[in-house]
Amino acid sequence: MKQKYFLLILIFGIFSFQFSTAQDQANQGDQYIQSGDYQKALDYFNTLIKTNNTNPDYFFSRGYVKAKLKDWKGSEEDFTKCIQLNQYDPEAYYNRGNAEHELHSETAALADYNKSISLKSDYGDAFNNRANVKVILKDSLGALLDYNAAIELEPDSAKAYLGRGNLKFKMLDIRGSLIDYDKAISMDPSRPDYYFQRAEVRDSAKDYKGAMSDFETVIKLDPSLPDAFHGLADCELKTNNLKDAVKDYSKAIDMAPNDGYAYLDRAYARILLKDYDESIMDCNQAIRLLSKDAIPYVRRGDVKTAMGKYKDADEDYVAAVNIDAGFPETYYKRGIEEMADKKYEFACKDLKKANELGFKPAAALIKQNCQ
């Protein structure tokens, strides 16, 4: 008889661990697991399985240990062996589903969560993780129903509210998403990732003050996250706090010097501050790091246009077109540059091209200048 269960958080959700039935033999392995010495636990269960390869609990325990060591394939294989020896264990199907998810075998994971739930209909964690898989498989309605079931079964499950909040955001239910994030945070206010995700939703809803508050909380909880400084800087840029934005982009860059988009965004803030030389330097870094992206060339062209260096700006816009001929902003920005350089015929041609590609701001300039 299984004595008790421990629920331990892992990457995808919760992996469940069962103490071995042969307590006289497996007790030492269980102690290694409880102390977090997973390599010793692995060695111990390897030895037990060599002497007795018909005990499903030994394979269960080793599968759990392999998951903790991120040996997902080995974990999957051990839970498969466990299931072969005991095909009525919902925990084994659930844990194999988790391993399969980590191996990006979402269809197999879904089948195992289905089986786990069929054997244990009140298994909240299985509903939650099945919902996560359904999100990946683009079954939004099925995922929503599973998150609802997980919350009904485990009303104190912060991760179920978080998952449902993420899904509602994707489904454009901003208000519902924020309600779920609020609930998750109220249950576990120590998780920086919860605040981060709510900040992104608030940002998308143009609640920049709320988003900045959340990003600041993330930084207080974990000051080592460059994305939090980047997100905070984005909101400061949108609220015209340009100097603060530059400062926080700089912090993000110090932590992640290969993030080309941080250089690109800082370059834009510096354009608005008319700090053109520094902006050019940021654009150069962005071009180096994002060599296959047209946007850094467009941004550098914008700086050169602002500096009145129209020929140099045109060269950057041409480079952007060569990288991505379907990027409408390039034609729009080049049209503005050509208009400033009094090349009206070329300007109108580029603005019309931008309009054809769906860049709506071009229509107003065409109406004003190209009739």
C-alpha positions in Angstrom: 0.0 0.0 0.0 1.3 3.4 -0.9 1.8 5.3 2.3 1.5 8.9 1.2 2.1 11.4 -1.5 4.4 14.4 -1.8 3.6 17.1 -4.4 6.7 18.9 -5.6 6.8 21.8 -8.1 8.8 21.2 -11.3 9.0 23.2 -14.6 5.6 22.3 -16.1 3.5 22.1 -13.0 3.5 19.5 -10.2 5.2 16.2 -10.3 3.9 13.8 -7.7 6.2 11.4 -5.8 5.1 8.3 -4.0 7.1 6.6 -1.3 8.0 3.1 -2.1 5.9 0.2 -0.9 9.0 -1.8 0.2 9.8 0.7 2.9 12.4 -1.5 4.4 14.4 -1.4 1.2 13.5 2.0 -0.3 13.6 4.1 2.8 17.2 5.2 2.2 16.3 6.3 -1.4 13.3 8.2 -0.1 15.6 10.0 2.4 18.0 11.0 -0.4 15.0 12.4 -2.4 13.7 14.4 0.6 17.2 15.9 1.2 17.5 16.8 -2.5 20.4 14.5 -3.2 19.0 13.2 -6.4 22.2 11.7 -7.8 22.5 9.5 -4.7 18.9 8.6 -5.0 19.4 7.7 -8.6 22.3 5.4 -7.8 20.3 3.8 -5.0 17.3 3.0 -7.1 19.5 1.8 -9.9 20.8 -0.8 -7.4 17.4 -1.7 -6.2 16.1 -2.2 -9.7 19.0 -4.5 -10.5 18.0 -6.8 -7.7 14.2 -6.5 -8.2 12.9 -5.2 -11.6 9.2 -6.1 -10.9 8.4 -3.5 -8.3 6.6 -0.6 -10.0 7.3 1.7 -7.1 11.0 1.5 -7.7 10.6 2.6 -11.3 8.2 5.3 -10.2 10.7 6.7 -7.7 13.6 6.5 -10.3 11.4 8.2 -12.9 10.7 11.0 -10.4 14.4 11.4 -9.7 15.3 11.5 -13.4 12.7 14.2 -13.8 14.4 16.2 -11.1 17.7 15.7 -12.9 15.9 16.8 -16.1 16.5 13.5 -17.8 13.1 13.6 -19.4 13.6 10.7 -21.8 14.8 8.5 -18.9 11.9 9.7 -16.8 9.4 8.8 -19.5 10.9 5.3 -19.9 10.8 4.6 -16.2 7.2 5.7 -15.8 6.4 3.6 -18.9 7.9 0.6 -17.1 5.9 1.5 -14.0 2.7 1.5 -16.0 3.5 -1.8 -17.5 3.8 -3.2 -14.0 0.7 -1.4 -12.7 -1.6 0.0 -15.4 -4.1 1.5 -12.9 -1.9 4.1 -11.3 -3.1 7.6 -12.2 0.1 9.2 -10.7 2.3 7.3 -13.2 0.3 8.4 -16.2 0.3 12.0 -14.9 4.1 12.0 -14.4 4.8 10.4 -17.7 2.6 13.1 -19.3 4.8 15.7 -17.6 7.9 14.1 -19.0 6.4 13.9 -22.5 5.5 17.6 -22.4 9.1 18.4 -21.6 10.0 16.3 -24.6 7.5 18.3 -26.7 5.4 15.2 -27.3 2.2 17.1 -26.6 -0.2 14.5 -28.2 1.3 11.7 -26.1 1.1 14.0 -22.9 -2.5 14.7 -23.6 -3.3 11.0 -23.9 -1.6 10.3 -20.5 -3.4 13.2 -18.8 -6.7 11.8 -20.2 -5.9 8.4 -18.7 -4.8 9.8 -15.4 -8.1 11.8 -15.1 -10.1 8.7 -16.1 -8.5 6.8 -13.2 -8.8 9.7 -10.8 -11.6 12.2 -11.7 -10.7 14.6 -8.9 -7.1 15.0 -10.0 -6.8 18.8 -10.1 -3.1 18.9 -11.1 -3.9 16.6 -14.1 -6.6 19.0 -15.2 -4.3 21.9 -14.9 -1.5 20.3 -16.9 -3.9 19.0 -19.5 -5.1 22.5 -19.9 -1.5 23.7 -20.5 -1.1 21.1 -23.2 -4.4 22.0 -24.8 -3.2 25.6 -25.0 -0.1 24.5 -26.9 -2.4 22.4 -29.2 -4.5 25.5 -29.8 -7.6 24.0 -28.1 -8.5 27.2 -26.2 -12.0 26.2 -25.2 -10.9 22.8 -24.0 -8.1 24.4 -22.1 -10.5 26.9 -20.5 -12.8 24.1 -19.3 -9.8 22.2 -17.8 -8.6 25.3 -15.9 -12.1 25.8 -14.6 -12.1 22.2 -13.4 -8.7 22.5 -11.8 -9.8 25.6 -9.9 -13.1 23.9 -8.8 -11.1 20.9 -7.5 -8.3 23.0 -6.0 -9.6 26.5 -5.2 -6.2 27.5 -3.7 -4.2 26.6 -6.8 -2.4 29.8 -7.8 -0.9 28.2 -10.9 -4.3 27.3 -12.2 -5.5 30.9 -11.9 -2.2 32.0 -13.6 -2.7 29.5 -16.5 -6.3 30.6 -17.0 -5.2 34.2 -16.8 -2.7 33.6 -19.6 -5.3 31.9 -21.7 -7.8 34.7 -21.2 -5.2 37.2 -22.3 -4.7 35.2 -25.5 -8.4 35.1 -26.0 -8.5 39.0 -25.6 -10.4 38.8 -22.3 -8.3 41.4 -20.6 -10.6 42.1 -17.7 -11.0 38.3 -17.0 -7.2 37.8 -17.3 -6.4 40.5 -14.8 -8.9 39.1 -12.3 -7.2 35.7 -12.5 -3.7 37.3 -12.2 -4.9 39.2 -9.1 -6.2 36.0 -7.6 -2.9 34.1 -8.3 -0.9 36.9 -6.8 -3.1 37.1 -3.7 -2.4 33.4 -3.1 1.4 33.6 -3.8 2.7 37.2 -3.6 6.3 36.1 -3.6 6.4 35.0 -7.2 8.1 37.6 -9.5 6.8 35.8 -12.7 3.2 36.4 -11.6 3.7 40.1 -11.4 5.7 40.1 -14.6 2.8 38.5 -16.5 0.3 40.8 -15.0 2.5 43.7 -16.0 2.5 42.6 -19.6 -1.3 42.5 -19.6 -1.6 45.9 -18.0 0.9 47.3 -20.6 -1.2 45.9 -23.4 -4.3 47.5 -21.8 -2.4 50.9 -21.7 -2.4 50.8 -17.9 1.2 52.0 -17.8 1.1 53.1 -14.2 -0.1 49.7 -13.1 2.4 47.9 -15.4 5.3 50.0 -14.0 4.2 49.1 -10.4 4.3 45.4 -11.3 7.6 45.6 -13.0 9.0 47.5 -10.0 7.7 44.7 -7.7 9.4 42.1 -10.0 12.7 44.0 -9.6 12.3 44.1 -5.8 11.7 40.4 -5.7 14.4 39.5 -8.1 16.7 42.3 -9.2 18.6 40.0 -11.6 16.0 39.9 -14.3 16.9 42.1 -17.3 13.4 41.6 -18.9 11.9 43.4 -15.9 14.1 46.4 -16.4 13.3 46.3 -20.2 9.6 46.1 -19.5 9.8 49.0 -17.0 11.7 51.1 -19.5 9.2 50.4 -22.3 6.4 51.8 -20.0 8.6 54.8 -19.1 9.1 55.4 -22.8 5.4 55.3 -23.5 4.7 57.8 -20.6 7.5 60.1 -21.9 9.8 59.5 -18.9 12.6 59.4 -21.4 15.6 59.7 -19.0 14.2 57.0 -16.7 13.7 54.8 -19.8 17.3 55.2 -20.9 18.5 54.5 -17.4 16.5 51.3 -17.2 17.3 50.1 -20.7 20.9 50.6 -19.7 20.4 48.3 -16.7 18.8 45.7 -18.9 21.8 45.9 -21.3 24.3 45.6 -18.5 22.6 42.3 -17.5 22.0 41.1 -21.0 24.6 42.7 -23.4 23.5 40.6 -26.3 19.9 41.7 -26.3 19.7 43.7 -29.5 16.2 44.8 -28.9 17.2 46.6 -25.7 19.8 48.6 -27.7 17.1 49.3 -30.3 14.6 50.6 -27.8 17.2 52.7 -26.0 18.1 54.1 -29.4 14.5 55.3 -29.9 14.4 56.9 -26.4 17.7 58.7 -27.3 16.2 60.0 -30.6 13.4 61.6 -28.6 15.9 63.1 -26.3 17.8 64.3 -29.4 20.9 62.5 -28.2 21.7 61.4 -31.8 25.3 60.3 -31.5 24.4 57.9 -28.6 21.4 56.7 -30.6 23.6 55.9 -33.6 25.9 53.9 -31.4 22.9 51.9 -30.0 21.6 51.3 -33.6 25.1 50.0 -34.6 25.0 47.5 -31.7 21.5 46.5 -32.6 22.5 45.9 -36.3 25.4 43.8 -35.1 23.2 41.7 -32.9 20.1 41.6 -35.2 21.8 41.4 -38.6 18.8 39.7 -40.2 16.3 42.2 -38.9 15.3 45.3 -41.0 14.2 47.4 -38.0 17.7 48.4 -36.7 18.5 49.9 -40.1 15.1 51.7 -40.2 15.9 53.1 -36.7 19.3 54.3 -37.7 17.8 55.8 -40.8 15.4 57.7 -38.6 18.3 59.1 -36.6 20.1 60.2 -39.7 16.9 61.8 -41.0 16.6 63.8 -37.7 20.2 64.9 -38.2 19.5 66.0 -41.7 21.8 63.4 -43.2 19.4 62.3 -45.9 21.7 60.5 -48.2 23.1 58.4 -45.3 19.5 57.7 -44.1 18.5 56.6 -47.6 21.3 54.0 -47.6 20.0 52.5 -44.3 16.4 52.4 -45.7 17.7 50.6 -48.8 19.5 48.1 -46.6 16.2 47.6 -44.7 14.3 47.0 -47.9 16.9 44.5 -49.0 16.4 42.5 -45.8 12.6 42.7 -45.8 10.9 44.1 -48.8 7.5 43.6 -47.2 8.1 45.7 -44.1 5.9 48.7 -44.7 7.4 51.0 -42.1 10.6 51.1 -44.1 8.8 52.7 -47.1 6.9 55.1 -44.8 10.1 56.3 -43.0 12.0 56.6 -46.3 9.1 58.6 -47.7 9.3 61.0 -44.8 13.1 61.3 -45.3 12.6 61.9 -49.0 9.9 64.5 -48.3 12.3 66.3 -46.0 14.9 66.2 -48.7 12.3 67.6 -51.2 12.3 64.5 -53.3 8.5 64.6 -53.5 8.0 62.1 -56.4 10.1 59.4 -54.7 8.5 60.3 -51.3 5.0 59.8 -52.7 6.0 56.5 -54.3 7.3 55.1 -51.0 4.3 56.4 -49.0 1.9 54.7 -51.5 3.9 51.5 -51.2 3.6 51.7 -47.4 -0.1 52.3 -47.7 -0.5 49.3 -50.0 1.3 47.1 -47.4 -1.3 48.2 -44.8 0.6 50.9 -42.9 -2.3 53.2 -42.1 -0.4 56.4 -41.1 0.8 56.7 -44.7 -2.7 57.5 -45.9 -2.7 60.9 -44.2 0.6 62.0 -45.6 -0.5 60.9 -49.1 -3.6 62.9 -48.8 -1.7 66.0 -47.7 1.2 65.8 -50.1 0.6 63.4 -53.0 -2.7 64.5 -54.6 
